[in-house]
């Protein structure tokens, strides 16, 4: 087997929901050993979000493959002692507990790095480890709201949240990339670092286009549903068979091609009302009527054929069934299988084809599946493990 980039790296994670588990799953994809600490009994509460995947949670199976599940009741000294023993030799600690929870258990950088100077600590929270919002509860929807995402997403009448947990995903991505950078830095300095990831700051970075668009008190981009806020035509359009096609024009050269080849109206390309994007954006309603008149006479496939001929960017408006069977993913062999406590399920390979190693695609663990093996690895006797289990510490 080829060597993966993070083979030999051990990550201990006090994680739940999406942000931290998504970060650590990506570290696992690259070969890291992930020891996921869960509560005895129910474990990570994301396990109970739904039962869509053979009785398992869709959220959980997505972000928890290739991990070892260790159950610990960290309120009990014996369980907390196990965790601290693990951290003496671990490379990374990731946690997205409630603000201050880790510190109350003595899991501070000062204490942990005294025992293990190479340890990298990554805290993921809603608003960061200081400031007036530090202790405020933060869920994905609330961060979407605080970061201004809802103000530019939806229709003019109604703001809409993203259909996926983008604030959690953004924080997980920045935690992942920061940990990779910290491992590189440790290779130069020999010392661990502390990383403070805020969901608000992560999604705030992704909001930088509308943020700058509203620079110095200017109006923000309006909510326009699936249409682009400032470029037109760019968004969803109905074909004559009732199907929706997405298309996007980027410049005036494409506008001419669109008029000549798609609309078959060369004179429209030189109509002063629509001479540049600024005017087309202002006169959306007039232009939409012209476009609809043409598109209503074409099936979706005929429309796509014309758009392709004109080299105008376009896409089908897929639902989840369409993504499951997408021919491009199939052609590039992007599907594999991973195990779960309820049998194998299909899984997308991580983005990025790499010719030097294969991604790790190991099973999704059951709650506490690896508890005994990890405790034995730390030198605990069977009787000690039995006593901890009897006390509910594991």
Secondary structure, DSSP 8 states (H G I E B T S, - for coil): ----TTTT-EEEEE--TTHHHHHHHHHHHTT-EEEEEE-TTT-SGGGGS--TBTTB-HHHHHH-BTEEEEE--TTSHHHHHHHHHHHTT-SEEEE--STTHHHHTT--HHHHHHH-TT-EEEEEESS-SSSTTTTS---HHHHHHHTTHHHHSB-SS-B---SS-HHHHHHHHHHHHHHHHHHHHHHHHS---EEEEEHHHHHHHHTHHHHHHTGGG-------TTS-SSSSSEEEEE-TTS-EEEEE--SHHHHHHIIIIIS--GGGGG-GGGSSHHHHHHTHHHHHHHHHHHHTTS-HHHHHHHHHHTT-EEEE---HHHHHT-HHHHHTT-EEEE--TT--EEEE--SS--SS-------B--TTTTHHHHHHHTT--HHHHHHHHHTT--
